[in-house]
Amino acid sequence: MQNKNLILSAVFIMLLGTTSLHAQTVKDIDGNIYSVLTIGNQMWMGENLKTTKYRNGELIKTTSPATKDIRGEFSPQYQWAYDGKESNVAVYGRLYTWFAVTDSRGVCPIGWHVPTDAEWSTLTTFLGGEIVAYSKLKESGELHWINYDTGTNEIGFTALPGGLRNGKGSFDDIGSRGSWWTSSENGPSDAWYRLMDSNFNSVYRYLFLKRNGFSVRCIKNE
């Protein structure tokens, strides 16, 4: 009877559309494979983007050195491993400028795109608002996050503190902060993103300079 109840509970969760329980995967142009989550009416990648190429096979540039100051560049299109260390990519994915993630060549696999500001809001609203969503999205445990006890990761999104890269070339906040670009701009210099910080229990909506390097989660086209 206990096993039967567990099976019925799992079916009920899937019918609600909360999560697909990683039943599907998607591959990027580099061959990286990502789990897929169904959350409400949306389908999200279960990990941060790792690709070094646009989906037509052309390289997304990086800088040499990784800490190069790019504040003098008008629309820099770059990607980086955090601190320039490829060993960070497997867990945290790569950091991209907004100009790279919105390039017409596309950074997400075919049939997928960088979410808009509104699509991120749809996600947090479905999960109960920005404060409730923070806990549900955040990876649980102490492996990567500081102040780890606030995360339940109950839908398998596994939001990680991948840090950021600013325009002057500094890599900051790995372990304490995760930032994800949206495709929605506010003007010539800044765009909307979502922030999760270990010191503040909410998914914050902010504007930041497009030349900064943030993480990316792709969402499936409707």
N, C-alpha and C positions, 0 to 999 in steps of 0.2 A: 504493500500500500504506500509506503514511504517513497519508493522509487517512482510509482505512478504519479504521486503528487508532485515530485520534482520535475517529471516530464511535462505535466500539465502546466506547471508554473513557467517553464521555459517557453512553451508554445504561446502562453498568454503574453509574455514579454515581447515575443516576436510579432504577434498580432497587433500589439500596441505601436509597433514601429520604433521602439526605443533604441534597439541595437540589433544588428545582424549577427552578433557574436563572432565576428571575424570569419564569416562563412565564405567571403569572397576576397579576392586580391586583385591588384592592378600593378602593371609594370611600367616604369618610365623608360626613356630612350637609352639610358645607361644600363638598363637591365636590373635596376633596384626594384624589389618587390615590396608592396605595401599592403597591409590589411585594409579592409574596407568596412566602415560602420554605417548602418542605416539608423539615423537619428531623426525621428519624426518623418517628414517628407524629404529629408536631405540624405545624401550619401557622401561621407567624408573619408579621406585617408586617415588611417589610424596612427600615422607617424609623420614627422616633419620631412619635407622634400629634401632629396639628396643629389639631384641631378647636376651634372656639370655642363649639360648641353640643352639647347632649345630642342623642341620636338622634331625639328627638321634635320637634326644631327649637327648643327653648327654649335661651336663652343661658346659657352658663357664665359667671358673673360674673367680673370682674376688679376690681382696686382702683385708686383714683385718690387719690394718685399710685401708680405701680407699687411704690414703696418703702414703702407704708403699713405700719405695725406692726399685725399682726393677732393678737398674742399674747393679747389679752384676749377674743377670740372663741372660743366653745365648740366649734363645728363648722364652720369656714370652708370654703366651697366656691368655690374660685377657680381661674383659670388665668392665666398670664402669658407674654408673650414675654420672653426673657432681657433684663434691664436695661430692660424696657418698650419695647424696640426691635423693631418688627415685622420688620425686615430679618433678624433672627436666626432667624425661624421656618422659613424655607424649608430651611435646613440642619439645625437642631437640634430642630425641633418646639417644642412648648410645655411649660411646667412646670405641674403640677397638684397641688393638695392631695389627700391621700388621701380626704378627705370628698367631693371632686368625682368622683374616679374610681370610687368605690363607690356613688354615687347610683343609685337604682333606675331612673332615666331612661336610664342608660347613656351612656358616652362613646365606646365603640367602635361600629363599624357593626353593623347587624343581622346576627346569626350569628357575632359575634365578642365577646370579653370581655377584661377585664384579667386577666392570668394570676395564678393562685394561687402561693403560695410553693412548693408541691409541683410545679407545672408548670414553674417556673423551674429547680427541682432536676432534673427530668426532662431538661430541655434540657442543662444542664451535664454531667450524668452521661452522656448519650448521646454528647457530644463528647469524653469522656475524662477528666472531672473538672474542677474549678474552675480549675486552673492551665492545663491544655491548652485548655480552652474559652476562656479569656481571649484567647489569641492568635488562635484561629479566629473569634471574634466581633468582635474589634476592627478598626476600619478601618485599612488599611495606608497608609503614606506619611506625609508631614509637613504635609499641608494643614491638619489640625485638631488633632491630638494632639501634646502634648509627649512626648518619649521615644518617638517614633513607630516605631522599628525593631522593636518587639516584636509588632506586629500583622501577621497574614497575611490576615485577612478571607476565608479560603478558602471559606466557605459563603455569603458575600454578606450577612451580617447587618448589617455596617457600623455597629457600635456607636460612638457619637460622644460626646465629652466636653461634653455640653450644660450642665454646671454644675447649680446648684440655687438655690432661693430659700428663705431661712429666715424664721421667723415674725416677726422684727423688721423685715424688709423688705430685707435685704441679698441681692444676687445675687453668688454666689461660684463659683469653680473652673471656669469655662468654659475649655476647652483642656486641662485636666488631669484632670477627673473627670466620669464619667457615672453617674447614679443613676436606677433604674427601680423604680417602685412595683410591689408585688404587691397582690392584693386581700385578703391574709390579715393580720388584726390580731393583736396580742398582748394588748391590753387597751384601756381607754378612751382612752389618749393616744398609743399608738405602734403601728406596724405594720411588717411585714417588707418589705425592699427589697433590690435587688441593686446593688452598687457596683463600678465599674471605675475604677481610679486609675492614672495614668501612672507612679506611683512604686512600684506593687505589682502584680506580674504574676499576678493571680488575679481570679476573679469572687467577690467577698465577699458573704456573707449577713449583713445587719445589721438592727437595729431602729432606727427613728427616729420623731420626733414627727409625727403625722398632718397638722399644719398646714403642714409644709414643702412646697415645690414641687419635684417631681421629674418626670423624663420618664416616658413610658408607651410600652410596646410591646404591641399587642393580639395575641391568639391566637384562632384559629378554634375555635368550639364543636365538640365531637366529635359 
